[in-house]
Amino acid sequence: MTSEINQHLIEPVQLTPIGVIRSPYQEKYSAPRQPGVEVSEQTGVIELIPGVQPGTSLRDLAGFSHLWVISWFHQAEGWNPMVKPPRGSSVKRGVFATRSPHRPNPIGLSLVKIISIRKNRITVSGIDLLDGTPVLDIKPYLPAVEAKPDATSGWISPQSNDDTSRVFTVAWSLMALRQLSWLEQHGITGFRARALLVLSTDPFPHPYKRIRQQADGSLVMAWKDWRLSFLRQEQTIQVQKVFSGYAQTPKPDLHRQFEMEFIGMDD
């Protein structure tokens, strides 16, 4: 009996997506790590495929405020039993004690708020998934049975003495503010908000956050083709400057214009 059960358990399971995510996140590093925490106002769309008959399968869903989205992390590559979460200290954790997308089965679970339902498109807020992510299922959130106010959070809780509960004050140099304003005036938006979010909650080196430490002790955060240098002093983050991270030559016009604008300047 045991051998038959084990054989049954290891047989592949075939799933067919019911839809796809439409979101502003095109790259893995730009997507938030948790829905509702970093992206409570960011909207996206769950686009159902015609085969699921959205006209009838979505009936009565409009009465619910929130929705569970079960998705497939299509860009996750491989997995390890121990992983380094993107928040907190550089301690590796068991993969099943984390929300890492790199799992034996790369299945995601996101709680989003329903904004509107129109034909085969569900517009939601709090989206944290990449554009093009396959959707395996959606289920209404039931607060009466799913909300657990007395639940504990293990190593993530403030009592765990991990760095995840710390809040940092971010101080911007005059140079950094001028540089960010220049980028925003030239159509590069989002860097300031992303930097503030990451640096105020978790300014530690990690490849997922694209933060690395320099030989002189300073740190550099990457965002798209741009970089930001900062210092961490206890609970204060001092942002020093912004600079181009474009390594190839010749650099794009905008990067060259930026460097010409601020060449030789310091705070």
KACORBEL-V521266 format. One record per residue. N is the residue number from 0. RES is the residue in three letters. SS is DSSP state (H for helix, E for strand, L for the rest). Layout:
n=N res=RES ss=SS
n=N res=RES ss=SS
This chain:
n=0 res=MET ss=L
n=1 res=THR ss=H
n=2 res=SER ss=H
n=3 res=GLU ss=H
n=4 res=ILE ss=H
n=5 res=ASN ss=H
n=6 res=GLN ss=H
n=7 res=HIS ss=H
n=8 res=LEU ss=H
n=9 res=ILE ss=L
n=10 res=GLU ss=L
n=11 res=PRO ss=L
n=12 res=VAL ss=L
n=13 res=GLN ss=L
n=14 res=LEU ss=L
n=15 res=THR ss=L
n=16 res=PRO ss=L
n=17 res=ILE ss=L
n=18 res=GLY ss=E
n=19 res=VAL ss=E
n=20 res=ILE ss=E
n=21 res=ARG ss=E
n=22 res=SER ss=L
n=23 res=PRO ss=L
n=24 res=TYR ss=L
n=25 res=GLN ss=L
n=26 res=GLU ss=L
n=27 res=LYS ss=H
n=28 res=TYR ss=H
n=29 res=SER ss=H
n=30 res=ALA ss=L
n=31 res=PRO ss=L
n=32 res=ARG ss=L
n=33 res=GLN ss=L
n=34 res=PRO ss=L
n=35 res=GLY ss=L
n=36 res=VAL ss=L
n=37 res=GLU ss=L
n=38 res=VAL ss=L
n=39 res=SER ss=L
n=40 res=GLU ss=L
n=41 res=GLN ss=L
n=42 res=THR ss=E
n=43 res=GLY ss=E
n=44 res=VAL ss=E
n=45 res=ILE ss=E
n=46 res=GLU ss=E
n=47 res=LEU ss=E
n=48 res=ILE ss=L
n=49 res=PRO ss=H
n=50 res=GLY ss=H
n=51 res=VAL ss=H
n=52 res=GLN ss=L
n=53 res=PRO ss=H
n=54 res=GLY ss=H
n=55 res=THR ss=H
n=56 res=SER ss=H
n=57 res=LEU ss=L
n=58 res=ARG ss=L
n=59 res=ASP ss=L
n=60 res=LEU ss=H
n=61 res=ALA ss=H
n=62 res=GLY ss=H
n=63 res=PHE ss=L
n=64 res=SER ss=L
n=65 res=HIS ss=E
n=66 res=LEU ss=E
n=67 res=TRP ss=E
n=68 res=VAL ss=E
n=69 res=ILE ss=E
n=70 res=SER ss=E
n=71 res=TRP ss=E
n=72 res=PHE ss=L
n=73 res=HIS ss=L
n=74 res=GLN ss=L
n=75 res=ALA ss=L
n=76 res=GLU ss=L
n=77 res=GLY ss=L
n=78 res=TRP ss=L
n=79 res=ASN ss=L
n=80 res=PRO ss=L
n=81 res=MET ss=E
n=82 res=VAL ss=E
n=83 res=LYS ss=E
n=84 res=PRO ss=L
n=85 res=PRO ss=L
n=86 res=ARG ss=L
n=87 res=GLY ss=L
n=88 res=SER ss=L
n=89 res=SER ss=L
n=90 res=VAL ss=L
n=91 res=LYS ss=E
n=92 res=ARG ss=E
n=93 res=GLY ss=E
n=94 res=VAL ss=H
n=95 res=PHE ss=H
n=96 res=ALA ss=H
n=97 res=THR ss=L
n=98 res=ARG ss=L
n=99 res=SER ss=L
n=100 res=PRO ss=L
n=101 res=HIS ss=L
n=102 res=ARG ss=L
n=103 res=PRO ss=L
n=104 res=ASN ss=L
n=105 res=PRO ss=L
n=106 res=ILE ss=E
n=107 res=GLY ss=E
n=108 res=LEU ss=E
n=109 res=SER ss=E
n=110 res=LEU ss=E
n=111 res=VAL ss=E
n=112 res=LYS ss=E
n=113 res=ILE ss=E
n=114 res=ILE ss=E
n=115 res=SER ss=E
n=116 res=ILE ss=E
n=117 res=ARG ss=E
n=118 res=LYS ss=L
n=119 res=ASN ss=L
n=120 res=ARG ss=E
n=121 res=ILE ss=E
n=122 res=THR ss=E
n=123 res=VAL ss=E
n=124 res=SER ss=E
n=125 res=GLY ss=L
n=126 res=ILE ss=L
n=127 res=ASP ss=L
n=128 res=LEU ss=L
n=129 res=LEU ss=L
n=130 res=ASP ss=L
n=131 res=GLY ss=L
n=132 res=THR ss=L
n=133 res=PRO ss=E
n=134 res=VAL ss=E
n=135 res=LEU ss=E
n=136 res=ASP ss=E
n=137 res=ILE ss=E
n=138 res=LYS ss=E
n=139 res=PRO ss=E
n=140 res=TYR ss=L
n=141 res=LEU ss=L
n=142 res=PRO ss=H
n=143 res=ALA ss=H
n=144 res=VAL ss=H
n=145 res=GLU ss=H
n=146 res=ALA ss=L
n=147 res=LYS ss=L
n=148 res=PRO ss=L
n=149 res=ASP ss=L
n=150 res=ALA ss=L
n=151 res=THR ss=L
n=152 res=SER ss=L
n=153 res=GLY ss=H
n=154 res=TRP ss=H
n=155 res=ILE ss=H
n=156 res=SER ss=L
n=157 res=PRO ss=H
n=158 res=GLN ss=H
n=159 res=SER ss=H
n=160 res=ASN ss=L
n=161 res=ASP ss=L
n=162 res=ASP ss=H
n=163 res=THR ss=H
n=164 res=SER ss=H
n=165 res=ARG ss=L
n=166 res=VAL ss=L
n=167 res=PHE ss=L
n=168 res=THR ss=E
n=169 res=VAL ss=E
n=170 res=ALA ss=E
n=171 res=TRP ss=E
n=172 res=SER ss=L
n=173 res=LEU ss=H
n=174 res=MET ss=H
n=175 res=ALA ss=H
n=176 res=LEU ss=H
n=177 res=ARG ss=H
n=178 res=GLN ss=H
n=179 res=LEU ss=H
n=180 res=SER ss=H
n=181 res=TRP ss=H
n=182 res=LEU ss=H
n=183 res=GLU ss=H
n=184 res=GLN ss=H
n=185 res=HIS ss=L
n=186 res=GLY ss=L
n=187 res=ILE ss=L
n=188 res=THR ss=L
n=189 res=GLY ss=L
n=190 res=PHE ss=H
n=191 res=ARG ss=H
n=192 res=ALA ss=H
n=193 res=ARG ss=H
n=194 res=ALA ss=H
n=195 res=LEU ss=H
n=196 res=LEU ss=H
n=197 res=VAL ss=H
n=198 res=LEU ss=H
n=199 res=SER ss=H
n=200 res=THR ss=H
n=201 res=ASP ss=L
n=202 res=PRO ss=L
n=203 res=PHE ss=L
n=204 res=PRO ss=L
n=205 res=HIS ss=E
n=206 res=PRO ss=L
n=207 res=TYR ss=L
n=208 res=LYS ss=L
n=209 res=ARG ss=L
n=210 res=ILE ss=E
n=211 res=ARG ss=E
n=212 res=GLN ss=E
n=213 res=GLN ss=L
n=214 res=ALA ss=L
n=215 res=ASP ss=L
n=216 res=GLY ss=L
n=217 res=SER ss=L
n=218 res=LEU ss=E
n=219 res=VAL ss=E
n=220 res=MET ss=E
n=221 res=ALA ss=E
n=222 res=TRP ss=E
n=223 res=LYS ss=L
n=224 res=ASP ss=L
n=225 res=TRP ss=E
n=226 res=ARG ss=E
n=227 res=LEU ss=E
n=228 res=SER ss=E
n=229 res=PHE ss=E
n=230 res=LEU ss=E
n=231 res=ARG ss=E
n=232 res=GLN ss=E
n=233 res=GLU ss=L
n=234 res=GLN ss=L
n=235 res=THR ss=E
n=236 res=ILE ss=E
n=237 res=GLN ss=E
n=238 res=VAL ss=E
n=239 res=GLN ss=E
n=240 res=LYS ss=E
n=241 res=VAL ss=E
n=242 res=PHE ss=E
n=243 res=SER ss=E
n=244 res=GLY ss=L
n=245 res=TYR ss=L
n=246 res=ALA ss=L
n=247 res=GLN ss=L
n=248 res=THR ss=L
n=249 res=PRO ss=L
n=250 res=LYS ss=L
n=251 res=PRO ss=L
n=252 res=ASP ss=H
n=253 res=LEU ss=H
n=254 res=HIS ss=H
n=255 res=ARG ss=H
n=256 res=GLN ss=H
n=257 res=PHE ss=H
n=258 res=GLU ss=H
n=259 res=MET ss=H
n=260 res=GLU ss=H
n=261 res=PHE ss=H
n=262 res=ILE ss=L
n=263 res=GLY ss=L
n=264 res=MET ss=L
n=265 res=ASP ss=L
n=266 res=ASP ss=L
